């Protein structure tokens, strides 16, 4: 490899430092971010058993609905530095910086440092990447592992090394332990690149890929085997499953159910809505360009598709083992396969999933632009590059128009400068190199202006809850004008505009749902016995606002000083200081007290954990001190969710408590003391 020019290292250092500042600055403002995962991190920092399984609480009643690799990193940080927002979120930000550096290293091997720097910059400034690398969802580690797998695959293409291609399988396996089947979306890209361009003969290449597949299975399968073989009585319930099975969770709720909408236990499945996407938005070719997703990921997506096609044309006649074509095949396949699945999946889909596309978009732009620039003396290359620049300027103009109150002065300069730069680049086919350099510099600045503005805005605002969103509010996003701030794409069935994360008459029979209160809304929601739900947490960040959100399903409720003191009183005498329906609802109390709080029914309140009979046994044994009313859940009872139905045990438990124990209000929370004895006749 040739020695780098003097400007390369300072430029790379600037990229990494800039990424670190963007991802870490003001990080503590997001508080617990997604309290669902933060509570599991707290549990893992207090109990090694909870650490291993990814339990929601240190007493190991139920796990989160994902495999726990990302929780391991955060829990280790909390063990070292104590429980705080910073100790949870900084590791996520550092994963993002590492991903940027690794993407640079991957792209530069075949296309040079300029391509690597462009790739890293584009990926780092993608708004959804800024969001997720400042958040505590599993996506941060998943993206890093997928980029690592791409690096290992291209190293194998260079050398024909079995070790490198096997290592790629290992990275995917640990990606599975991070976010299950989503990690497998890149497997076709890795396999295609090596099968086409690997140096050994075809038979050996196939054998090496089979070994890589074996490494993937082993690196993911050991965990599945342990969880499945350990008796259910010796481990926590597997959250998100209906049969206490990690395999069921893998293949069902977090697997095929995401594709076909048949997600038993989901909050509202995809199903067969008017455009095929149900409450998760319409499906189809344009999904990634719609209001809910467009500003998150699509700024340079049209340009990436253009330069990818041109790059494959330019490299079509090269040797089979050409590293540049292999890079285009790998990153292009990653982009197309993942993008198409996101576009057409009918199950649960959130805009932040698209962070998995950010490295691919960055890599394709870096490779394609560099390749076309070097061939700009060819009219085809010059015209294609100019078209990519012009389309990007136009699409940035459109996206900025969707958030008309955000930097309204930026739209027109981006469009005009982008078109001028496109013309200058095309003209360089006949004119001087200086014109080409000026045009290229202006094109790069204008192409990054929109996403960079969204990225800075995203970093400047706290984000909390289960459905965070990058960038400013956009018209038509998540339920109508002004709604692109959390909530569900398309609003709730029968509902009006879903804005600032509040359900405004959305659920059948429901009136406005604000501050976490259920006012005649979804059956089974709210406090049993008709008592008002506790006030929602003061969620000031982007994502679902209005605190508890959907009765505590989407975000943790705030905990009053009186309630905190009540739960902490004699806490050591109980296995769980309290129980609450829904993991998010329980998480707020657990994080406030750092004591185990049982999440009845898991995330959606629809898992059969515990059953009513088990809950009665816990109460009789004095293991649970309080039951907290007003939690989310109640989607059980046979209510259809994309063709399936979850457990209604949480509703049964809430009703039993209301019928047999006396409600009291502490602070703004309805609570039942389960140690006072059963008062009804149904015990």
N, C-alpha and C positions, 0 to 999 in steps of 0.2 A: 504494500500500500504506500502510495506517495505521501511525502511529508506535507502536512497541512500548511496552507498559507498563514501568514501572521495574524490575519483577522479572525481566523476560525475559532480559536480558543476563547478570546474575549467575547465573541458573539455568542458562543455556547454558554459561557458563564452568565452573560446578561440574560439569556433566555431562561436559564434555570433559576437565577435569583429573582427575575421578574415573575416567573410562575409561582415561586414560593411566596413572594409578597402578595400576589393576587389571591392565592389560596389560603393564606394564614392570617392576613391582616384583619383585625376585628372579629376573629372567628368565635370568640366567646359570646358574642351577641346572640347567637342562635340557641343559647341555653342547651337543653338536652336534645335539640334537633328532633329526630324521630325517637320519642320517648320509649316506643316499643322495643327498639334495639338497645337504647341506653339502659333500660331496666335489666335486660339480659346481660349487658356488660357488667353492671353492678353486681348481679348475681354471680357471674363468673369470677369476679374479683374476690368474692367472699367464699365460694365453694368450688373446689376442683371438679366435683361431679357436675355441677351446673356449668362450669367452664367447658367440660368435654362435650356435653349434650346440647349446649346452647339453651339452657333452661331460662324461662322468664323470671323465676325467683330462686333464691338460694335453697329453698326447701324442696325444689324439684317437683313441682306439681305438673308442669307442662313446658314444652320447648317452644321456641319461636318456629315459624313455618318455613324456615330455610335451614340448610346445613350450616354449621357454625364457624367456618374458617375465618371469616371477617371479624367475628366476635372475639376470637382468640387473640388477635392482635390488639384490639382495643382493651380487652380485659387485662392483658399483660401490662399495658400502659397504665391502667388504673391501679394495678397492684404495685407498680413502681412509684407512681406519682400521686396516688390518691384519687378519689372520685371528684371529677369536675368536668365542665364542658370542654376545657382545653385538653385534658388528658384523653378524652374520648375522640375529639375531632382532629387534633393535630396529627395523629398517625394517618388519618385519612388524607389530609392535605399532603403529607410527605409521600404517600403512595402516588398521588397525582404528579408530584415533581419527579419521582422516580420513573413514572410512566412516560413523561415528556422526554426525559433523558434517554430512556431505552428506545423510544420511537425514533429519536434523532439517530441513535447508533445503528438502528436497523436500516433506515432509509439511506443513510450516507454510505453504507457498504457498497451498494450498487450504483448510486447516483451522485455521490459526492456530498460534501458538507453543506452546500447551499440548499440542496434538496432536503437534507435532514433538518436544517434550521427552519425552512418553510413548513415542513410537516409538523415539527414540534410546536411552532408558533400557532398554526391553524388549529391544531388539536387543543392546545392550552387555552386559546381564546374562545373556543366553542362554548356558548353560554351554558348548555346543559352540563358540560364538563366542569365548569367553574362551580356550578350548583352542587354536583355530586361529589366533588373532591373537597367540598366544604361541609359535607353532610356525613351521616353515619350509616347509610344504607350499605348493603354488600357490594354495590356496583364499583366502588373505588378499587377494591382488591381484585375483583373480577376483571376489570379493564387492564390492570397491570399484568395479570397472569396471561391474558390473551395476547397482549403485546409481546410478552416474554416468549410465548409459544411461537409467534411469528418470527421473532429473532432467531430462535433455535432452528426453525424450519429452514430459513434462508441460509443459516450457517451450514446446515446439512446439504443444501443445494450447492453451495460453494465447494464443499469437500467430499461429499458422498459419505459422510461419517454416520455410522449407525448410532453412535452415542448422541449426536445432536438431534436426530429425528426422534429417538426414544425420549429424550428430554422434553421435546415438544409435547409428547403425549403425557408426560408427568405434569407439565404445567396445566394442560387441559383438565387432568384429573383433579388437581387441587382447585382449579376453577369450578369444577362440579361441587367440591366441598364448600365453595363460596356461595354459589347461586344455582346450583343444580343444573338442569338441562340447558339453560341459556348458554353455559360455557361450551356446549357442543356445536353451537351455530358456526364456529370458526373451523371446525374439523374438516368440512369439505374444502375450504380454502387451503389449509395446510396440505391435505392429501393431494389436491390437484396440482399445486405448485411442485411438490416433490415428485409426483408420478410423471409429470411432463419434463421437468428440468433436472432431476437428480442425475448425477454422473454415472452411477453403476448401470449395468444392463437391466432390462425390464424385470426379469425374474427376481433379481436381488432387490430392486426397488420395492417390488410388491412385498417381499419378505420383510424388508425393513419397516414398511408401513404397518404390517401385521404386528411386528414387535412393538411399534409405537402404540398401536391400538391396545396391545396387551398391557403396556405400561400405564396407559390411561385407565384401563379397567382396574388394575391393581391399586393405583394411587387414589382412586375414588372408592373402589369396592371394599377396601379394608374397613372403612368406617361404616358402610352399609351393613357389612357382615356382623360387625360387633353389635351395632344397635339392634339388628334383627335377632341375633342369637341371645342377647341378654334378656332374661325373663322380664315381662312387662312390670311385674311387681318390684323389680330392682332398679328401674329407671323411670324417668319422667314420661308422661304421655307425649306422643309425637304430634305437636301442634300442626294444624292444617289438614290432618288426616281424619277420617271417620272410623278407621279400624286400628288406630294406634300402630301404624306401620310406616316406616320410612320409605319402603318401596311404593306403597300406595301414594304417599305424598309426592314422590319423584315422578311417577307415571301419570298421576291424576291431577290433583289441584295445581301442582307446579310443573306439570308435563303436558300431556295431550290436551288436558282441559284448557290450557291457555290458547291452544290452537283452535279447538272446535267449540269453545264456550261451555262445555259440559263440566263445570267446576263445582262439584258437590261441596257445599259449605261456604261458597263465595257470597259476597255481599250483593251480588246482582248480575253475575255472569254475562257473557257476551250475547249469546243466543242469536236470534234472527231479527234484529231491529230493521228499520226501514232501509238502511244501507248496509246491513249485514253485521253491524258492530254493536247493536243494542246500546246499553248505557255507557259503554266504553268508547263511543264515537263510531263514525262510519269507517268501513274498511274499503280498501281499494288502492289503486295506483297513486292517488293524490294524498293519501293519509299523512305522509310525512311533511307535506307542504301546507297543511291546513293550519288554522289559527292556533290551535292548541300545541302543535308540534313545530310549526315553521320557524319561529324565532328561537327555538331551542337548538335545532340541529341543521336546518336546511340552507343556511346562508350560502355555502359553497358547494352544496350538493349537486346542482345542475352543472356547474363547472367541472366537478369531479367526474361526472358521467361523460362529459364531452372529452376531457383530456385523457380519460381512461381508454375510450374507443380509439382516439387518435394514436395514443401510445402503443396500443396493440397492433395497429396498422403499421406503424413505423418499424416495430420490432418483429413483424411477422416472418420475415425471411432470414432471421438470424439463426444461429446454431441452437439446437434443442436445449442445451444447457445454459443458454444465455441468462445471466443473473438479473439483468434489467427486466426482461420479459417475465421471468419467474416472479419478481417482485410485483409487477403489474397484475399477474394472474392471482397471486396470493391476496393482495390488498383489494383488488377489484372483486374477487369472489367473496371475500369477507363483506364488502360493502353491499353487493347485490343480494347475496343470500340472506344476510341479516335484515337488510332493508325490506326485502320482499316479505319475509316472515312477519316483521313488525307491521307491514302495511295490510296484511290479509288475516292476521290472527283475530279470532272472534271472541276470545276470552278476555280476562283482565288485561288492560293495557294502559300504562301511564306514560306521559311524555318523557319522563326522566329515564325510561328504558333506553332511549335513543343515545345515551352516552356511550353505548357499545359501538356506535357508528363513528364517534369522533376520531379515534386513531386511524380508521380506514379512510375517512374523508381527508384528514391531514396528510396521510401517506400518499394517497392518489394525487392530491393537488401538488405536493412536493415533487413527486416523481414525474408526473405528467407535464407540469409547467417547465421543469428543468429540461426535460427531454425535448419538448417543443421549442424552447428557447434556443437550445443548441442547434436545432435544425431550422431556425427561422429563415434562413436563406432559401429554403424550400417554400414555395407558395402555399402548399397544403398546410404545412406546419404554421406558417404565419397567419393564415386565415383562421385556422382552428383556434390558435391561441387568442387571436383578436375576438373571435366569437365567444370564447369562454369568459374573457374580460367583460365584454359587453353584456352578456347574459347575467353575470354576477352583479354588475352595476344596476341593471333593471330589477333583478330580484331583490337586491338590498333596498331599492326604492320602494318596492311593494311591501316588504316586511316592515320597514320603518313607518310606512303609512298605516299599518295596523295598530301602532301605538302612537297615534298622532300627537298626544300630549307630551311625548318623550322626545326631547331634542328635535323639535319640528324643523329647525334650520338645517339639519344634517342631510335630509333626503335629496334635495336638489343638487347640492355640491357633489354628493356621491355619484349621482346619475350622470351629471355633466362631465365630471373629471374621469369617470370610468369610460364613457364613450370616447372622449378625446384620447385617453390612454390606449384604448383598443385600436383606434385609427392609427395612432403613432406606431404601435407594434406591427400592425399590418404593413404600414408604409416602410418599415425598416427592411422589408424584402428588397426594396430598391434604394432606400436612402441610407444615411450614415449610421454607424454603430451608436453614436452619441444620442441620436433621436430614439433609438431602440432602448437604450439604458434609461433615459428620462421617462419614456413611456412605460417601461417595465416597473420602475420605482413608483410612479403615480398609480399604476394598476394595483400594485401590491398594497399600497396605503388605502386606496378606496375599497378594495375587496375586504380588507380587515376592519374598516372603520365601523361598519354596522355591528358585526359580532363583538368587536372590542368594546363598543359603547354598552351593549347588552351585558357583556361580561363584567365590566366595572360596576354597572348598576346592580347586577346580581350579587357581587361581592360586598356591596355597600349596604345591603339589606339583610336582616336576619331571616332565617327560614326554619320553620318547625312543622311538625305534623307528618302525616303519612303520604301526602301527595304534594310535594314541593314543586315549585315552578320557577324557571329562570326568567330573568328579564322583566320589563315593565308589563302592566296589564295591557291586553290586546283586545280589540273588538272581535266578537265572535268566538272567543276562546272560552272553553269550559262553561258553556251554558248561555251564551248571549253576549251582547255588548257590555264591555267592561268586566267581563267575567273571567278573564284569563289569569285567575289568581287562586289556584287550588280548586277544590271541589272535584266533581266528576265531569268528564267530557260529555256534553250534551245534556247536562242536568240530570235530575232524577225523574223517574216515570211520573208523568202527570204534573210535573212541577213547572213553575215559572222560572225566570232567570236565576241561576245559581251563582251568586256573587259573594266575594270575600269569604268563601267557604261555608256560607250559611244556606240551609235548605229552606227556600221560601215557598212553602206549600208544596214541596216536591213529592213527599211520600203520600200514598193513597190515604185520603181522609185527613191529611195533615195540614195544620196551619203553619205560620212562620215558625221556624225552629231556630231560635237565637240563644246565645249564651248557654248552649248545651242543654236547653230545656226541650222536652218533647211535649208539644201542645196538640194532642190528638193525632199524632202522626202514625208512624209504622206500628202495627200490632206488636205488642210485647216490649216496646221500648219505654224508656222512662222508669220511674220508680214504681215498684210493685205496690198495689193498693191505692194507686192514684195520687200518691204524694209527689210533689214537684221534684224534678231531678236537681241535683246539685248544680250550682253555677259553673259554667264552663271555665276552663283555665284561660288566663289572659294571654292568648297567643298573638303576639304582636308581629310575628314574622310572616314571610310569604309561605304559601301552602294553604292549608285549611285554617281560616281564621275563625273567630268566634269561639275559641277555647275548645271545650270538649268535642265539639263538632260531631253531629250525628249521634248524640247521646254518649259521647266518649269513645266512639269507634275510631275516629281519625286522629285524635290527639289527646294527650293527657290533660285531665282537669287540674286546675290549681288547687292547692291544699292550704286551708287556713291554718293559722297558728294554733287555734283551739283543736282542730282535727289532728294536727301533727302531734300535739301534746297527748291527746287521748290515745292515739295508736302506740305511742312510745311508752305509755304507762304499763309497767309489768310485761314488757314485750318479750323478755326472755322466758316467760312461762308458757308461751304458745309457739306452735310450729309456724303458723301464719298469724300475723297480727290482724289481718283482715282478709276478706274475699270480696271480689267485685267482678261483675260480668264484663268480659272483654279485656284483652291485654293492655290496650292503651289506657283504659280507665284505671286499671290496677297499677300501671306503671307510675302514674303521678304520685300516688301514695307511697309506693316502694322507694322511689327516688328521693322523696321528701324525708323519709324516716330511715332509709337504708336497712329496712327490715322486710322479710318475705311477705308478699301479698299475693294471694292465690288469684290467678286470672281464670275465672270460670268461663269455659267454652273457647279459650284461646282468642286469637285476634278478632274474629268475627262474632264470637259468642256462640258459634254453631258446632264446635267440637264436643263430643260426649265426654268431657273431662272437667270435673268429675260428673258421674251420674248422680241423680237425686239420692239414690240409696247410699252411694259413697259419701256424698256430702253430709247426709244425716249421721253416718258413722263418725266422720270427722268432728261434727258438732258434739255428738254424744261423748266422744273421747276428750273433749276440751281442747282440740288442736287449733281451732279458729276462734279468735276473740270477737271480731265484728264482721258484719255484712254491710257493705256500702251500697246504698240504693242509687238508682239513676244511671246505671251503666249502659253502655251500648250493648248490642246483641238483640236477640229476639228475632233473628232471621230464621230460626228453626221453626218447628211446628209444621213442617211439610211445605213451607212456602217455596215455590220453585225458584231456582237460581240457575238459569241456563240449562234446565232439564234435570237438575239434581236437587236434593234436599238434604240439609244438614240436621244435626241433632237439635231437639228443643229442650234438652236438659236444663240449659241456663234459664229458660222461662219457667220451667217447673220449679227450679230451686228458688228463683226470685219470688214466685207465688207462695211457695211453702214458707219462706221466711216471713213474708208479709202477713200470712195468716196465723203464724204461731209465735211471733215475737213483736215486741212493742217498738215502734219507730220513734226516734228522737232526732232533733235537728242540732247539729254541732257546727258552729260557724254557718256555712251555707250548704251543709251536706246532710242528707238523710242517712242515718246509720242505725243499725240494729245490733244490740249486744247479745251475742249468741250464747253467753255463759249464764244468762238469767233464767234459763229453764224454758221448756216449751209450754206455751199457754193454751194452744188449741187442742183439738181432738184428733188431728190428722197425723200426729207424730208417729 
